[in-house]
């Protein structure tokens, strides 16, 4: 991987769920609790707004060691100076994305099947988002949930590390890692929780307590 990311606890920000506290404060709290990757995802925001939020996140995370990943918006990722870009199957081609962000930035790719996972080129992509394990309202256009067996099949087919995603909570951590995932990506398990820092710490303690 181009940067030695700790993928174990990966927060995906949701503007709706984070509305009470705000995305920046939620990210700061989650990182204090043990998240080491924060993804800015806002499907309704234009590039200018993504850049504004991303720069605020970048400033808030400075010195923490946490990485900021931008979902879909390559222009915003470059302008922010984010550590990475994450794209889906329906977004720009992987080759095009890598050409735009250069050799140093991390590139993540969502996959939903073992066949898609097997096609991932390690020369271009650093990690995959594998799933969805469960159905989740935070991404209404997601593919059918695959469960932990489906997750394991995607992980086994991939030549790059996998982060499990899709409705995951603290009680699912052990099964996700047992399926071979390098980390869990969570949304509602942290976003919108009364105490995001405590929620992140609970997840991190579950992860760190595993015998891997």
C-alpha positions as CSV (number, residue, x, y, z in Angstrom):
1,X,0.0,0.0,0.0
2,X,1.2,3.5,-0.8
3,X,0.7,4.6,2.7
4,X,0.8,2.3,5.7
5,X,-2.9,2.7,6.6
6,X,-4.4,1.2,9.7
7,X,-7.6,-0.1,8.1
8,X,-8.9,-1.8,11.2
9,X,-11.5,0.8,12.2
10,X,-12.6,2.9,9.2
11,X,-15.3,5.6,9.7
12,X,-17.5,6.6,6.8
13,X,-19.1,9.9,7.5
14,X,-22.8,10.4,6.7
15,X,-24.0,14.0,6.7
16,X,-27.5,13.1,7.8
17,X,-26.5,10.9,10.7
18,X,-23.8,13.4,11.7
19,X,-26.1,16.4,11.6
20,X,-26.5,16.8,15.3
21,X,-22.7,17.0,16.1
22,X,-21.4,17.7,12.6
23,X,-19.1,15.7,10.5
24,X,-15.9,17.4,11.7
25,X,-16.7,17.0,15.4
26,X,-17.8,13.4,14.8
27,X,-14.6,12.6,13.0
28,X,-12.4,14.1,15.7
29,X,-14.3,12.2,18.4
30,X,-14.1,8.9,16.4
31,X,-10.3,9.3,15.9
32,X,-9.9,10.0,19.6
33,X,-11.7,6.7,20.2
34,X,-9.5,4.7,17.8
35,X,-10.6,5.2,14.2
36,X,-7.6,5.6,11.9
37,X,-9.3,6.2,8.6
38,X,-12.1,8.7,7.9
39,X,-13.9,8.8,4.7
40,X,-15.8,11.9,3.6
41,X,-18.9,10.7,1.8
42,X,-21.7,13.2,0.8
43,X,-23.6,12.3,-2.3
44,X,-25.6,15.5,-2.3
45,X,-22.7,17.9,-2.0
46,X,-21.0,19.6,-5.0
47,X,-17.2,19.7,-5.3
48,X,-16.9,23.2,-3.7
49,X,-18.7,22.0,-0.6
50,X,-16.8,18.8,-0.5
51,X,-13.5,20.8,-0.6
52,X,-14.8,23.1,2.2
53,X,-15.7,20.2,4.5
54,X,-12.6,18.2,3.5
55,X,-10.3,21.0,4.4
56,X,-12.0,21.4,7.8
57,X,-11.6,17.6,8.3
58,X,-8.0,17.7,7.3
59,X,-7.3,20.5,9.8
60,X,-9.1,18.7,12.5
61,X,-7.2,15.4,11.9
62,X,-3.8,17.0,11.6
63,X,-1.3,15.4,14.0
64,X,-3.6,12.5,14.8
65,X,-2.1,10.0,12.3
66,X,-5.6,9.4,10.9
67,X,-6.0,9.4,7.1
68,X,-8.7,11.3,5.2
69,X,-10.2,9.5,2.2
70,X,-12.6,11.3,-0.1
71,X,-15.5,9.3,-1.7
72,X,-16.0,9.6,-5.5
73,X,-14.9,13.2,-6.0
74,X,-11.4,13.1,-7.4
75,X,-11.2,16.9,-7.9
76,X,-12.1,17.4,-4.2
77,X,-9.6,14.7,-3.1
78,X,-6.8,16.5,-5.0
79,X,-7.7,20.0,-3.8
80,X,-8.0,18.9,-0.2
81,X,-4.7,17.1,-0.3
82,X,-6.4,14.0,1.1
83,X,-4.5,10.8,1.7
84,X,-6.8,8.9,-0.6
85,X,-9.8,8.5,-2.9
86,X,-12.4,5.8,-2.8
87,X,-14.5,5.0,-5.8
88,X,-17.3,2.6,-6.6
89,X,-18.0,0.4,-9.6
90,X,-20.2,3.0,-11.2
91,X,-17.7,5.8,-10.8
92,X,-14.7,6.6,-13.0
93,X,-12.5,3.8,-14.2
94,X,-9.7,2.7,-11.9
95,X,-7.1,3.5,-14.5
96,X,-8.4,7.0,-14.9
97,X,-8.7,7.5,-11.2
98,X,-5.1,6.4,-10.6
99,X,-3.9,8.7,-13.4
100,X,-5.7,11.7,-11.9
101,X,-4.5,11.2,-8.3
102,X,-1.0,10.2,-9.1
103,X,1.2,7.4,-7.7
104,X,1.3,8.5,-4.0
105,X,-2.4,8.8,-3.1
106,X,-4.2,5.7,-1.7
107,X,-7.0,4.4,-4.0
108,X,-9.9,2.2,-2.6
109,X,-12.5,0.5,-4.7
110,X,-15.9,-1.0,-3.7
111,X,-16.6,-4.5,-4.9
112,X,-19.7,-6.6,-4.4
113,X,-18.7,-10.0,-5.8
114,X,-15.7,-12.4,-5.8
115,X,-15.4,-11.9,-9.5
116,X,-15.0,-8.1,-9.1
117,X,-12.6,-8.6,-6.2
118,X,-10.5,-10.9,-8.4
119,X,-10.2,-8.3,-11.1
120,X,-8.7,-5.7,-8.8
121,X,-5.2,-4.7,-9.9
122,X,-2.8,-4.3,-7.0
123,X,-0.7,-2.0,-9.1
124,X,-3.6,0.5,-9.1
125,X,-5.8,-0.2,-6.1
126,X,-4.6,-0.3,-2.5
127,X,-7.6,-1.8,-0.8
128,X,-11.2,-2.9,-1.4
129,X,-14.4,-2.2,0.4
130,X,-16.0,-5.6,0.4
131,X,-19.7,-6.3,1.0
132,X,-22.3,-5.2,1.7
133,X,-22.4,-7.7,4.6
134,X,-25.8,-6.5,5.7
135,X,-28.4,-4.2,4.2
136,X,-28.0,-0.6,5.3
137,X,-30.2,2.5,5.0
138,X,-27.1,4.7,4.7
139,X,-26.5,3.6,1.1
140,X,-29.8,2.9,-0.5
141,X,-28.5,1.9,-3.9
142,X,-26.3,-0.9,-2.5
143,X,-26.2,-4.4,-4.0
144,X,-27.9,-7.3,-2.2
145,X,-26.2,-8.2,1.1
146,X,-23.7,-11.1,1.0
147,X,-23.4,-12.0,4.6
148,X,-20.1,-13.2,6.2
149,X,-19.7,-16.1,3.8
150,X,-20.0,-13.8,0.8
151,X,-17.5,-11.4,2.5
152,X,-15.1,-14.3,3.0
153,X,-15.4,-15.2,-0.7
154,X,-14.6,-11.6,-1.8
155,X,-11.7,-11.4,0.6
156,X,-10.3,-14.7,-0.7
157,X,-10.5,-13.5,-4.3
158,X,-8.8,-10.2,-3.7
159,X,-5.1,-9.6,-4.0
160,X,-5.3,-6.4,-1.9
161,X,-6.5,-5.9,1.7
162,X,-10.3,-5.8,2.3
163,X,-12.4,-3.6,4.5
164,X,-15.8,-5.1,5.3
165,X,-18.7,-2.7,5.0
166,X,-22.5,-2.8,5.3
167,X,-24.5,-2.4,8.5
168,X,-21.7,-3.5,10.7
169,X,-21.8,-3.0,14.5
170,X,-19.4,-3.9,17.4
171,X,-21.0,-7.4,17.7
172,X,-19.9,-8.1,14.1
173,X,-16.2,-7.3,14.4
174,X,-15.0,-10.8,15.2
175,X,-16.9,-12.4,12.3
176,X,-15.7,-9.8,9.9
177,X,-12.0,-10.4,10.8
178,X,-12.5,-14.1,10.9
179,X,-13.7,-13.8,7.3
180,X,-10.4,-12.3,6.4
181,X,-11.2,-8.6,6.4
182,X,-8.3,-6.3,7.4
183,X,-10.8,-3.9,8.9
184,X,-14.4,-2.8,9.4
185,X,-16.0,0.3,7.8
186,X,-18.8,1.7,9.9
187,X,-21.3,4.5,9.5
188,X,-24.2,4.4,12.0
189,X,-22.2,2.5,14.6
190,X,-20.4,5.8,15.2
191,X,-22.2,8.6,13.3
192,X,-25.3,9.8,15.2
193,X,-24.3,7.9,18.4
194,X,-24.7,9.9,21.6
195,X,-21.0,9.6,22.3
196,X,-19.1,8.9,19.0
197,X,-15.8,8.7,20.9
198,X,-17.1,6.0,23.2
199,X,-18.7,4.1,20.3
200,X,-15.4,4.2,18.4
201,X,-13.5,3.0,21.5
202,X,-15.9,0.1,21.9
203,X,-15.2,-1.0,18.3
204,X,-11.5,-0.5,18.7
205,X,-11.3,-2.5,21.8
206,X,-13.2,-5.4,20.1
207,X,-10.7,-5.3,17.3
208,X,-7.6,-5.0,19.4
209,X,-8.9,-7.9,21.6
210,X,-9.0,-10.3,18.7
211,X,-6.4,-13.1,18.4
212,X,-5.5,-12.6,14.7
